[in-house]
Amino acid sequence: MAARLILAATLTLSLLASFDTPRAAPMDRVPRLVFWAWERPVDLRTLPPDVGVAFLAQTISTTGRGSVVLPRRQPLLVAPSTALIAVTRIETPGGDAAMGQVDEMARAIASTMTLPRVAAVQVDFDATRSQRPMYRHLLHAVRRELPPGTPLSITALASWCMQDDWLGDLPIDEAVPMLFRMGPAEQPLRDRAAERLRAPACRGAIGTSLDEPLVISRGGKRLYVFNPQAWTPTTIAEAMRR
């Protein structure tokens, strides 16, 4: 009886300790400043260790008959200490993916987590309203394929975060509102968007571009910076000042 009481007390203390110690959110392992590295030769070996790189790992193009996976073709040079996010871009020039293709696409996206030093996975897809059921299915399938605890991020149109929140039931850890290339009609919203991101998934990050600076306070959000030109010492220094 005494042994059982001691065991019960030990288990109780262990449970209480687990509640007292907050678990780190998956995105906590990703730096607060991240540079996007798209499909061109990229040399970011001079970055400090507290800056991450989200690199285009592959592009998946869908057709009515199937999907084509195009891996990155350009070199990416980074320091050994740089945290990497593997980005998959989805394009639908030949029609939407059929539901039967989604699991195959999900496996391709999840496989980027096995690339060297990758700390998180990101999906970049400008899904139309009619494509949302397919995209939701895809993200749930990606989550099932990823190892438990893997950070899963997506890029998001600003409207998804401000006026048209449909992200609430997605199995993601972060949505990055893309506050650039918004077009003339949405341009007046751009500088106000960061303060009007109502969707909870969008409140932890902002996506900007070097050629469209935002006059806003980051407010502790993770900042992703896109550069339409090559990353050079000058553009790196400019992005570091944000």
C-alpha positions in Angstrom: 0.0 0.0 0.0 2.8 2.4 1.0 4.6 1.8 -2.3 1.4 2.5 -4.3 0.9 5.7 -2.4 4.5 6.8 -3.1 4.0 6.0 -6.8 0.7 7.9 -7.0 2.3 10.9 -5.3 5.3 10.8 -7.8 2.9 10.6 -10.8 0.9 13.5 -9.4 4.0 15.7 -8.9 5.1 14.8 -12.4 1.8 15.9 -13.9 1.8 19.1 -12.0 5.3 19.9 -13.1 4.3 19.3 -16.7 1.5 21.8 -16.4 3.8 24.4 -14.7 6.4 24.2 -17.5 5.0 25.8 -20.7 5.8 24.0 -23.9 7.6 25.9 -26.6 5.4 26.6 -29.6 6.7 24.9 -32.8 7.5 28.3 -34.5 9.7 29.3 -31.6 12.6 27.5 -33.2 12.4 29.8 -36.2 14.2 33.1 -36.0 12.3 36.4 -35.8 13.8 37.6 -39.1 13.7 35.4 -42.2 14.9 36.1 -45.7 13.1 34.5 -48.6 15.5 33.0 -51.2 13.7 32.3 -54.5 14.8 30.6 -57.7 18.1 32.3 -58.4 21.7 31.7 -57.2 21.7 32.9 -53.6 24.7 33.5 -51.3 23.7 34.3 -47.7 26.8 32.9 -45.9 27.3 36.2 -44.1 24.0 36.2 -42.2 24.2 36.2 -38.4 22.9 33.1 -36.7 19.7 34.8 -35.6 18.5 35.3 -39.2 16.8 32.4 -41.0 16.3 31.6 -44.7 13.1 30.4 -46.2 14.2 29.0 -49.6 12.2 27.7 -52.5 12.8 24.0 -52.3 10.4 23.0 -55.1 7.5 24.0 -57.2 4.5 21.7 -57.7 2.5 22.4 -60.9 -0.8 20.7 -61.2 -2.7 19.7 -64.3 -6.0 17.9 -64.9 -4.1 14.7 -65.2 -1.5 14.9 -62.5 1.2 17.1 -60.8 4.8 17.8 -61.7 7.4 18.4 -59.0 10.2 20.7 -60.0 13.0 20.8 -57.5 15.2 23.8 -56.9 17.8 24.2 -59.7 19.8 27.1 -58.4 22.5 27.0 -55.7 21.8 28.2 -52.2 24.8 29.0 -50.0 24.3 29.6 -46.2 26.3 29.3 -43.0 26.1 26.1 -41.0 24.3 27.9 -38.2 21.5 29.3 -40.4 18.0 27.9 -39.7 16.3 26.9 -42.9 12.6 26.8 -43.9 11.8 24.7 -47.0 9.2 26.4 -49.1 7.0 24.6 -51.7 5.3 26.8 -54.3 2.1 25.5 -55.8 0.9 26.6 -59.2 -2.2 25.5 -61.1 -1.7 26.6 -64.7 -3.2 23.4 -66.1 -6.2 23.2 -63.8 -6.9 22.3 -60.1 -5.4 19.1 -58.6 -7.9 16.3 -58.2 -8.5 15.1 -54.7 -6.7 11.9 -55.6 -3.5 13.8 -56.3 -3.5 15.6 -53.0 -1.9 12.8 -51.0 0.9 12.6 -53.5 1.5 16.3 -53.3 1.4 16.2 -49.5 4.1 13.5 -49.5 6.3 15.7 -51.8 5.8 18.7 -49.5 6.6 16.7 -46.3 9.7 15.3 -47.9 11.4 18.7 -47.8 11.7 18.3 -44.1 14.4 15.7 -44.7 16.6 18.2 -46.5 19.8 19.2 -44.5 19.2 21.6 -41.6 15.6 22.3 -42.4 13.7 23.5 -39.2 10.2 24.1 -40.7 8.1 23.7 -43.8 6.2 26.4 -45.6 3.6 26.2 -48.4 3.1 29.1 -50.8 -0.2 28.9 -52.7 -2.6 31.7 -53.7 -5.6 29.6 -53.5 -8.8 30.9 -55.0 -12.1 30.5 -53.2 -13.0 27.5 -55.3 -9.6 25.9 -54.5 -10.0 26.2 -50.7 -11.5 22.7 -50.1 -8.6 21.2 -52.0 -6.0 23.3 -50.1 -7.6 22.4 -46.8 -7.4 18.8 -47.7 -3.8 19.2 -48.8 -2.7 20.9 -45.5 -4.3 18.2 -43.4 -2.5 15.6 -45.5 0.8 17.4 -45.1 0.4 17.6 -41.4 -0.2 13.8 -41.2 2.9 13.2 -43.3 5.2 15.4 -41.2 6.9 14.3 -38.0 5.1 15.4 -34.9 6.0 18.9 -33.7 7.2 20.0 -37.2 6.4 23.7 -37.7 4.1 24.2 -40.6 3.7 27.7 -42.1 1.8 29.0 -45.1 1.8 32.3 -47.0 -1.5 34.1 -47.0 -3.3 36.8 -49.0 -3.9 39.8 -46.8 -7.7 39.4 -47.4 -7.6 36.0 -45.7 -6.4 37.6 -42.5 -8.5 40.8 -42.6 -11.9 40.3 -44.1 -12.2 36.7 -45.2 -10.9 34.5 -42.4 -11.1 30.8 -43.4 -7.9 29.8 -41.7 -9.2 28.9 -38.3 -9.5 25.1 -38.8 -6.3 24.7 -40.8 -3.5 22.5 -39.1 -0.9 25.2 -39.4 1.4 27.0 -36.9 1.6 30.3 -38.8 0.1 32.2 -41.7 2.3 34.9 -43.2 0.2 37.8 -44.7 1.9 38.9 -47.9 1.8 42.7 -47.5 3.3 43.4 -50.9 2.3 43.1 -54.6 -1.2 43.7 -53.5 -2.3 45.6 -56.6 -3.7 49.1 -57.0 -7.1 48.3 -55.6 -5.6 47.0 -52.3 -2.7 49.4 -52.0 -4.6 51.8 -49.6 -5.1 48.8 -47.3 -1.4 47.9 -47.2 -0.1 50.2 -44.5 -3.1 49.5 -42.3 -3.1 45.8 -42.8 -0.6 44.9 -40.1 -2.9 46.5 -37.5 -6.0 44.8 -38.9 -5.0 41.1 -39.0 -8.0 39.6 -37.3 -7.3 36.0 -38.0 -5.3 34.5 -35.1 -3.1 32.5 -37.4 -1.9 35.7 -39.0 -0.9 37.6 -35.9 2.6 36.2 -35.5 4.2 37.2 -38.8 4.4 39.7 -41.6 5.7 39.3 -45.2 7.3 42.3 -46.8 9.4 43.2 -49.8 12.5 45.4 -50.0 11.1 47.4 -52.8 7.8 48.1 -51.0 8.8 49.2 -47.5 6.0 49.2 -44.9 5.8 52.1 -42.4 4.7 50.0 -39.5 5.9 48.6 -36.3 6.7 44.9 -36.3 5.3 44.6 -32.8 7.2 41.4 -32.0 6.0 39.6 -35.2 8.3 37.4 -37.2 9.3 39.3 -40.3 9.8 37.6 -43.7 11.6 39.8 -46.3 11.4 39.2 -50.0 14.0 40.7 -52.4 13.0 40.9 -56.1 16.7 41.4 -56.9 19.8 39.5 -55.8 20.9 39.3 -52.1 24.0 41.4 -51.8 25.8 43.0 -48.8 23.8 46.2 -49.4 20.4 44.5 -49.6 21.2 42.3 -46.6 22.1 45.4 -44.6 18.9 47.1 -45.7 16.8 44.1 -44.6 18.6 43.8 -41.3 17.5 47.4 -40.4 13.8 46.5 -40.6 
